[in-house]
Each structure stands twice: as C-alpha cells, then as structure tokens.
C-alpha cells in the first residue's frame, strides 16, 4: 500500500499527525460505538466479497489514542447520514481495534493511528494517516464513492466534486515540509515552514504548520504516557512539564495540556514563568480558532492565562 499510488493521501493543511503505535501508553478513552468490528476472519470471508457491490471504508484505531476514537465516531455519524433514497447506506464502515487485532493491523501495515483505507472490489486504497478535519473527511469519502461508481460499484454522490470548494495549490515550502514530515525529518519541515513565514509573515497556514512541525520534533521518540506520568510526579520541574504538555497535545488532550501549563505559570517565577507562558502560546498556535470544538477551549485558556499572569 504505497502512498505514491494513492490519489487521496495528502497531509491536510490543518492536520494533526497520527500517533505512532510504539509511543502509545495504556487505554485512555472508552471504545467507540460505530461501524462493524473487523477481524481477520470476517474481513476475508465476509467484507471483501461485499466490496464488489458496496464500498467499505476501514478505520484503524486504538483506545490509547483519543483522536483516533473521535475519528471513528465522526465516520460513524457520516455513514449513518449518507443513505440512498431507499434508506440503505451508501458505504460500509469497518473498524479495526489495533490492540485487539494486532496480526490484522500488521497485515494492513498500520504503524500509526488513526489509519484509514477504502476497499473497492477487494482492492485496498490508503486514505490518510493523519487526523483530517470533518470537511476533509467528507471530501475524501466523496472521492472514494465517485471512484467506486466509475468502477461499477455503487453510485456517485449527489454532491459532485465539481461543486466542492476548489483546493488551493500548495506552496513550494509547504510541499517540502509535508514531504519531510512524511519521512520523519521534522527539522527539515521546521526549516521549510520558517522559509515560508519569512516570505509571507502573515500566512496562517505557515504558522500552524510550523507549530505542528516543532511539536513533532519535540516529541519524536518520546514515551508520551511516560512523559505525562513523570510530570505528574515532579510538578516543580519546568522541563518535564513542558514535555508533558506536548505529549498531551499529541494524544489529543488539548484541555489537559493547557491546564498543565497554566498551572505551571501560576507556580513559577522569573524566567521559568516566562518560558511556561511562551510554550503555552506556542501550543495555542496549534489550534484553528474556527474549530467549533477547540475554539471555545482556547478562548477559556487564554482568559485563564491572563489571570495567572496578572
């Protein structure tokens, strides 16, 4: 399943990177209630034959990754809403718990969650290894259904791709950064985004990309669960608090990361207080202010930061 052959796989402009399975700790959230649970047996014996008549979209997730669970729930909502005139679903949603189905996850080459793929006529097409926005998920599903209809499986969506908002061509620095991130070379990605900002200082996508690339650089190779545990045991250590906040963000716990650094600002003085404040402001840059879920969280956090400073 090479990314090079996948027409849908691209890092969204407002992406959060999928979390490497090797860095995940113990289960953090409840299992999602959506889709059909996929095992090695029913994938081969039941699901694959069905994909000659209907598209299957598979999402690989882990209870240790809250963001992957949220994506499963989002796909479940979209699948329930996407029905044909006779009330039948236009596509099947399958879910793979990578912890419970480790051999299947290995066979699917899952190295990070969330990981999504489509199956059309028993052919697998990787979709994304990042955490896309709801609009991006909808667009990907439209593309999949359109491709499937061209192959004689199902019907194309009523909302044509031509009616979808046109995507802006990526800037050269953005392409360089995305390529570097996919290769795990986060220092190169940081440098690429800084070049873009130097050329276009007010470009919000460049600022967001830089914040994300710097976060990925800081947590590269870090035991996320261990970083949080260590910080909980050593509240006075600024360095471990900053890393734990990064780890929380990477695991999808924005509220926890913000609360941790606001608490650190309150307990610190001098240069440590300044460093905690600046790190928190960096993490704010990771959030799109228009995000309906996280927007209110960051507004509240900014208010709390102001109170902690003054």
Secondary structure, 3 states (H helix, E strand, C coil): CCHHHCCCCCCCCCCEECEEHHHCCCCCCCCCCCCEECCHHHHHHHHHHHCCCCEEEEEEECCCCHHHHHHHHHHHHHHHHCECCCCCECEEEEEEECCCCHHHHHHCCCCEECEEEEEECCEEEEEECEECCHHHHHHHHHHHHHHHHHCCCCCCCCCCHHHCCCCCCCCHHHHHHHHHHHCCCHHHHHHHHHHHHHHCCCCHHHHHHHHHHHHHHHHCCCCHHHHHHHHHHCCCCHHHHHHHHHHHHHCCCHHHHHHHHHHHHHHCCHHHHHHHHHHHHHHHCCCCCCCCCCHHHHHHHHHHHHHHHC
